């Protein structure tokens, strides 16, 4: 399955009532995005395979990658 299809599939999966979603967007230089993804993996926050493919935004030298985390919601969280 290609990265775009995985991303679309994740978008279509509804959240259960006790789940919260958090989306991280990295926007910038390609190398900086790669380093940030690697650093977050070192901290055991997110594995590189969970990030979307790094894609150009159309602006010179600017790229984008997205991570969507789904976690059990805190009892007192809003929204």
Phi, psi and omega in degrees: 000133181283161183302318181298318179294322177298316181297316179296321178297315178298323179297326186274350181280117181290149176282140173284162184303333182260017179252148174239148179242139176227128181247127176256134179238121174259127183225120179160208180295141182306311182298321179294323178295315179300315180297320180293317177299317179295319180296318179295330175290320178299323179278006181058032178273316180203137177284144180306327181293345180275351177276150174293163175301142177285122184235150177288146180271344185107342174272146183302119176075009183251134182229168186218140171215145185234140173237129175247121178252136175242124183224163175294130182287145174291149182298328184257013181283153180262161170085000000 
